[in-house]
Each structure stands twice: as C-alpha cells, then as structure tokens.
Amino acid sequence: MNAIVLILGILFLGLILMGVYNVVVRKKKVENMYTPFDDATKGIKNK
C-alpha cells in the first residue's frame, strides 16, 4: 500500500515539475488563438 502511494506521489510531482518547466524555462506562449466565436462573444457584427 505504501509503495503505491509513493509511486503516485512521485508521478504527481513529476507532472507538476513538467508544467513548471514548460511555463518558466521554455516560456511557451499562446499566439493568435482567434476564433470566429470571439466576435460573437464581443458582439461584433460581420459586414
């Protein structure tokens, strides 16, 4: 039982560390994620 909890804890910490690495070290940015739905939510009408 303790081994399973230890393995799950290590996997969870690994996922957190991968997320921090991607944000801080690699500095991934989302670029131009425009969708037509954006106009609908802003209330912009097409001409």
RAQUI-V734584 format. One line per field, one symbol per residue. ss: DSSP state (h for helix, s for strand, l for the rest). phi: phi as a letter, one per 20 degrees, with the letter a starting at -180 (. if undefined). psi: psi as a letter, one per 20 degrees, with the letter a starting at -180 (. if undefined). Layout:
BEGIN
ss->???
phi->???
psi->???
END
This chain:
BEGIN
ss->lhhhhhhhhhhhhhhhhhhhhhhhhllllllllllhhhhhhhlllll
phi->.ffffffffffffffffffffffefelfcedlefcgfffffeneefe
psi->ghhgggghgggghggghgggghggghlpqppmlpqhhghhhikpqq.
END
